[in-house]
Amino acid sequence: MNQERPRRAVGWLGVDVACVLVFCAVGRRSHDEGLNVAGIATTAWPFLSGTGVGWLAARAWQRPTAVLPTGVVVWLCTVAVGMLLRKVTSAGVAASFVVVASAVTGLLLLGWRAALLLSAHKPN
């Protein structure tokens, strides 16, 4: 087995984690909740759990940069698991938050993959 593949997959997982952290940090900032590490971690853990579930469900390490199915599965799991965990821990899951979270995480988690896809097809 090529050792480079797992290392690259970990790097791409890092991109997804960074996207979720950006989503959480921007959301906290927009609600004047502060950008301390503990606050971001409290907001992010349900969504990061969903990202992990998505990576496992999609077997994302095999094709981490694919929009379909990898990106879509990771995105949907990030939102669904994240909202489920927020609900069971009595955190907010208002409909407007679900819509915004779905849109922003979709833009972030699918956006970087789409940008890679487009740049790979760009003529020199």
C-alpha angles and dihedrals in degrees: 000000000000110000092207093067097064091045091052091047090054088052092052090047085054089056090054091047090050090051092053091047091050090051091051095044093049091047092050091046092050089054094045091243096136133246101252117141095245093051094048090047091051091052096040105046097081092049094043088052088054091049089053091050089049092052090052095044093048094039082230095180087074096057106003096165097049115116090205123071100349101049095042094048092046091048096047092046091047090056100036098044091038092054093043091053091046089051095050091048092049094248120143120286101165114165092246090054092050090052094047093043091049093049097045097043089045091053092048102040096040096032098066090047092049090048090053091048092050093046090051090055095044112117115237 
